[in-house]
């Protein structure tokens, strides 16, 4: 019988210890979750969009100017894009 009582006390002690640990974690959690971002999320989205636009324009200028041996500033002209679209749609 004393062996059973010791096991029960050990189990109760372990449960109590686990509850205390979880209570301590819950008490610390709000302090750990507070985080001040260096760059806000809305600004990160704007930065990604701007960098994407720069990459697209840079890639088009490189492709048309260097690979295609044209003038890189021609990518800003409407005639260039209508010509490219005509070439793509031509069957």
Secondary structure as the mmCIF struct_conf table of DSSP 4:
data_model
#
loop_
_struct_conf.conf_type_id
_struct_conf.id
_struct_conf.beg_label_comp_id
_struct_conf.beg_label_asym_id
_struct_conf.beg_label_seq_id
_struct_conf.end_label_comp_id
_struct_conf.end_label_asym_id
_struct_conf.end_label_seq_id
HELX_RH_AL_P HELX_RH_AL_P1 UNK A 2 UNK A 33
BEND BEND1 UNK A 38 UNK A 39
HELX_RH_AL_P HELX_RH_AL_P2 UNK A 41 UNK A 62
HELX_RH_PI_P HELX_RH_PI_P1 UNK A 63 UNK A 67
BEND BEND2 UNK A 68 UNK A 68
BEND BEND3 UNK A 70 UNK A 70
HELX_RH_3T_P HELX_RH_3T_P1 UNK A 72 UNK A 76
BEND BEND4 UNK A 77 UNK A 77
HELX_RH_AL_P HELX_RH_AL_P3 UNK A 78 UNK A 89
#
